[in-house]
Amino acid sequence: MLKLYHFENSVCAQKVRMTLFEKGVEWESHEVNLFANAQYDPEYLKLNPKAYVPTLIHDGHAIRESTLICEYLDEIYPEPPLSSARPAERAQMRLWGKAVDEGLFEGVVVFSFSAMFRDRMKNQTREQRQQRFRNVGDAARRDRFMSTYDDGVESPYVLRGIGAYEIAFKLMDEALAGGDDWLSDNMFSLAEINLAPFVARLEYLQILDHWVAERPLVQNWWQRVKDRPCYQAEIATKLKQEEIDEMIESGAKISTRIGERRQEYIAAFKD
Ligand SMILES: N[C@@H](CCC(=O)N[C@@H](CS)C(=O)NCC(=O)O)C(=O)O
């Protein structure tokens, strides 16, 4: 049977669980508690040397990287399809996965960190902080962590995240302008699955409106995604009330500044 190493409120793991739900396949759950540093367990590092979740185990192979895991699942379980039969549409769909991996993921990390985890870490000892954020050789990850730990929402990484979301939502608006319900070949696909946890986190942090208040097509698309049983099963109903409360309360602390920095971004980069 498939095994999934994951963590409940990890955005990357949510993508994979939504895909598994759509495919209707059985899987064995292995929790990697990121708050208890279980990602650094030497046995887990053999499966995922970057100390990340998720990792899928299938037929003795460890499959890593959530976007690639979702595509892998779509290949080995072709029904129901989560990507178009047409190669050009599939290429288009993969652009949404790239947008997540090349920008939205980092945005979610720095928004969540500035809102929630930074205050928590300020109360920890230096050793505890180092334990939590060993950089496993990843200099970019260390720089991002140091910058948001020091400067929170003023970090340049936050502006980068804001910009990545601005571009993604603008492109989404354009993709939906022709009247389609979904982003790729007008079918619910890995485009929606890749994006859903990254839009959901903004909504839970109460900052989504900065981008979508004036984008009704995106709002309607987002409602359709949330109505999907896989979203309900793997995101909405999996979060504990205290996690939801923490996201709402801590998001409120950064929301105004995120809105202002979005205006800074727009002013600086408008063409
Ligand atoms: N590009 C990777 C990123 C995986 C990743 O960073 N996962 C986060 C949770 S969403 C994690 O495990 N972080 C470990 C940590 O915070 O130490 C993927 O999409 O699978």
The ligand as a Gaussian input file, in Angstrom:
#p B3LYP/6-31G(d) Opt

LIG

0 1
 N        9.339000      21.900000      -2.621000
 C        8.988000      21.024000      -1.562000
 C        8.873000      21.826000      -0.288000
 C        8.529000      20.948000       0.888000
 C        8.497000      21.749000       2.187000
 O        9.237000      22.712000       2.384000
 N        7.640000      21.316000       3.092000
 C        7.543000      22.010000       4.363000
 C        6.124000      21.912000       4.884000
 S        4.967000      22.657000       3.748000
 C        8.468000      21.338000       5.371000
 O        8.507000      20.141000       5.440000
 N        9.212000      22.139000       6.111000
 C       10.146000      21.601000       7.050000
 C       10.546000      22.588000       8.077000
 O        9.845000      23.588000       8.221000
 O       11.529000      22.353000       8.752000
 C        7.661000      20.309000      -1.896000
 O        6.820000      20.911000      -2.568000
 O        7.487000      19.139000      -1.510000

